[in-house]
Amino acid sequence: LQHSKTLENQSSLTEFILLGLTDVSELKVILFVCFLMLYILTLVGNISIMVVTLMDN
């Protein structure tokens, strides 16, 4: 008898860590603020594009 059972990945990911970026605590804070500002700037830019597109129609 052969059992045909598919194997599935049972692992789950709850966090993402950039390893090797820096070990200096002060630099981690500076990098966090820089990435946060870049994210916010990108978000504001994308929302601005959507608003301008909606207002143009």
N, C-alpha and C positions, 0 to 999 in steps of 0.2 A: 504494500500500500504506500502510495506517495501522497504526502500532504502538500498541497499547493497553498502556501501561506506567503503573503507578501510582507516583506520587511519594511518597516517605516522608521523614520528618524524620530526618536522619542526625546531628544534633547530640546531644551527651551532656553532662549536667550533673554535675559532681563536687563542687561546693561552692556554698554560699549565703552571700552577703555582704550585710549591711544597709548600704547606702550612705547617707551623710549623717547617720548616727546621732550620731557624734562623731568628731572628729579628735584629741582630747586622749587621750594614752596612759593616763594615770591613770584617767580616766573610763571608758575601755574596760574596764579591770580591774574597776572597781566595778560596771559594768553587767553584765559577765560573771558575777560572783559573784551579783548579784541575780537574773539570769535562771536561773542554775544552782540557786539555793535555791528559786525558784518552781517549777522543773521537779521538783526532788526532793520538795517539799511536795505537789505535785499527784500525783506517783507514789505516795507514801506514802498519801495520801488514797484514791486509787483502789484500791490493794492492801488497805487497811483495809476498804473497802466490800465487796470481794470476799470477804475472810476472814469478816467478820460475816455476809454472805449465806450462805456455805457452812456456817458454824457453826450458823446458825438452822435449816437444813434437817435 
